[in-house]
């Protein structure tokens, strides 16, 4: 379920300064009638790839950090892929029948982490257990110990992950047709086809794997359908939604109840605004008010640290459910930049040259006390201020009214903080 993250410390120009900042760019993504497509999107480059979202049933993680994750295709709720934990082990493979679903538990993907798919949704107190199997320290394999019944687009199957060779990301699994009493074994390996993707997608009916993802460093967000937990009275129940999930190589934050173009005026102390949870953007930035019409608040905005290490601001403007059309605007906050700074991820100083105030944005790894100095080329300090930097994005305003036209150096120094940049004041 989407975790709401309140950002109170984001730098942007005041409204009258907007013309000097990277401009808003309006863009749109259309999933198609019935929201039939998944759309992979790069903040830098736009739409990367569009794929039919019903051409796979299971997705096997090829990412080293999520090496045991197996997702089910819940894009249509339980109507397309339904996963049952039938509480049987591999010794009972031959005895599996559809009747086993009567006492089974339904399994679901965790929409906060790509590392927790439906086949991982079996609790165990053993930290070496990953739901469908348990890690063996001697062989470096995860050995399967659970049989699942999977109804894949109305076909009833039994599925057993026999093992995963973690060093090579190679899965060995079998799929049985319960009605026809047949079994097919499969091997799905990372190398060479899936070396640059988060998942290898697999169609249980055709027995074919699918290279449907772009290279993992070439997309930031995925427009898709997925299951999430929705409160209904005292309990939460899985519910199918249309929204946005994030690449786990990117980071995400949300600012709510802050006027988007004047968020600079509202910055304050905050901690750890960046999140690796994939549903920070999610679905609930929109509210269905009836007749296919959605309301979207104008004080809700998202910040995305992309796979290329740029930082963007993104605001949704409209959503049309009939064709899955998302309309949004985006703008670059900090471009990709290589720094020699230990605790500073990125920084930007703009506008440069400036005819008014200077604005400084720093994305830092940890809290720090520092001093900001503006010096001329002779070393004379023309402006100085002690600053307290918070983890994440920091907004700093440098007034230049008393600084004469010319070239200067902006320095920020503190514990693990060191940066300098040449600026021009040209009023």
Steps between C-alpha positions, in 0.01 A plus 500: 500500500626836409692667780434874508816700538467867587781711357532836669839590362506536123660790316324668216489857380224733608236546236666807352825308462352207311620624161860452617451141610475192281153537347209268553455250219152354452492136393251214490498122509214289366458139613218444250137389527458270796846615615634211297863614486787554737705809418863539610597867527824695534483849653791603280383346174126429519331169411753221465282195435134395487405137563171311516449434870350154449788335315653351817396314816807484725801731519830366634738751657831548321612773738771400746329681787168323440642166396210282622205717405230348279208725409157399372318704239225663706431770242133395494472415866438128545324471166821433303749327732397351833764340723411246772734373770357149539729400790656207318867424443676349198449143620126549443527624141311206353207537740419864430144568384272800465334393825814621680392858443217458754741519793762717327614857560501754219839664448561858387784721386620765744461830317769669708793284393590315183675252730169367637294326234197275541712185518693658788174561689540207742602590853791321664696588816810373322685800354650269237153412370368702206144366482534249221833361623787514747861604442768233538830651618709216358369488145404871477165389366146573614333160514127499429265355760149618404255409226264765367181471303490787252194580294654676201239661277251224596750213451555300821866418560724374777839669529810403695822702511755222544801723555675828430874519447554838664849558358375485142132590552388176336157362591395137460124446519220276379147569382230235511165499321266362767220415256720317243748367760811618315816664634756718323836602648658838428831679552508880507842666522615859532782465249496603223144617435408668828831641623371860491139459617336483841286199403466220250130465417357157426179379338386179673269404213745532211807409706682802355700766677458863396751784480232762558693741724736769377856507633461576871704822484282640222167539680390658827128433544246246375139586423313179578221310677579327826351383829524702818345471845195723552344555845145365525376546854739339750688298234689562179424309182689474169358726233600555138607855417651696212803704591876540492771273642865597516825348386689385808813670365320833540383678818175678571349761730166676531401850609135543600296807584774728368431741214710354220657814356571663835619194690824690558321717756398194702827322552593391850658219697431147379676164509560231243264622226627258238340158484574184304139383538372446149146629566584844640329651193243221489137556412335718767610837365164476321149446641211363296201730542262315265425471130862420414609839635797530737594782734870583538614746771721784380714493814648153455831446325766231471877511482694233315871433516539320169715204404730755334520689834308807386221636719161590353180642639181343363138611536195318365245719321236257373406136471245347261402149602339397171833495318742502792627845405733671749572869447778651710770759500863462601804718545866445569614603848859375493662361186732203498835619631821334607633638827811443709302552820483233769155569646343698215316294242423791268471875504383780277538879512267707283441725321858550394560776397247655736321831485344440842555255782695177471327174582698198620363145514700224669407136533712366786534163671491613863435797728783750527585846631679709240587851397412660169737768372496708186846633418644708220805386309733677744361286784295779660179370659198697375233280659511241779241292682504203739259232379351177631461242226249215525528158339352514150411814308597838647390841377727802545446858388798733450399867475710703258356850550817617677738310271649695212494364147786266427626143538495322837549160661222341706655271764322268742717321754420282798553151634521277191370795297714685251382666183582808297358646183578811296204736455442826318294787640372720217222722626 
